[in-house]
């Protein structure tokens, strides 16, 4: 019986693949991150590019968490086209907009077809339109509500924009000359500089010393701000690591940037968790699956995602908004559905040593 079931599943996969005309991707984000130049010469790449242009809102941005890489039926195309005028779901959250732009840039580089260049530049206009005077960006615009209005570092939202702008300004692959004009270059340079200024203004200071950043900061007073009920104002490691990487990409950094980098790296070193490791029991989906922090001498350092602003202690949080010390103190939905610990700052250490040597620190 098991063999028959397996055969039925395989047959269903084959039928699906044939009906689409190509092998359906296992991970659509990985497809949009494709870098092979040969892929962008294929009809499938063009099909995806046209999908992206169809999904692109009139704002110039894209919605998040949406697979845009499959072959669309006529009715699906009509339904998507009918949504183009929406103003409330264009975002930089969860890699949205910058990810689609990266694909369009590679497609234009491979094909030279104007519509892909136009879609890319329309998205640039969208990104520029959302920047606050103070240099930050909200999570959604032009229409947003609640915490969406905050300056948003969460999930690398602003870091992704600044990285994109920096790569365009430097002519890095795939942002070749001719993709944007000189006037746009000037706008991007000004926007990038204002974005860096916002990062420096929002860096959390403790006793006059720079530390790291929160996931969100109030767009008026720059203080750490809450988002979802389990995302409290705090020192946040994962997003701060991405910010530091952006700062280290600046050539000839001034003293404010240097101080910001040194301060953040010192904070990461002071608050790394040593002698512990994340352990998983069973497999996700199993009734007895669990994740917990265990003592493990000699383990590579970990960082909690959140540290409280009062005592700089690591915490986790459920949807009730109450911070707790241990994973087993929150429900399984949030325990398994969020990244509470990470190793991302560890990748900064070799970059930091290179940066110090390069800048005579």
Helices and strands as residue ranges (DSSP letters): H 2-20, H 28-32, G 39-41, H 43-55, H 74-81, G 93-95, H 98-111, H 114-129, G 146-149, E 151-152, G 154-156, H 157-169, H 182-202, E 205-206, E 209-210, E 216-217, E 235-236, H 237-248, H 255-270, E 276-281, E 290-295, E 303-304, E 306-307, E 314-317, E 323-324, G 327-329, H 332-336, E 341-342, G 344-347, H 348-358
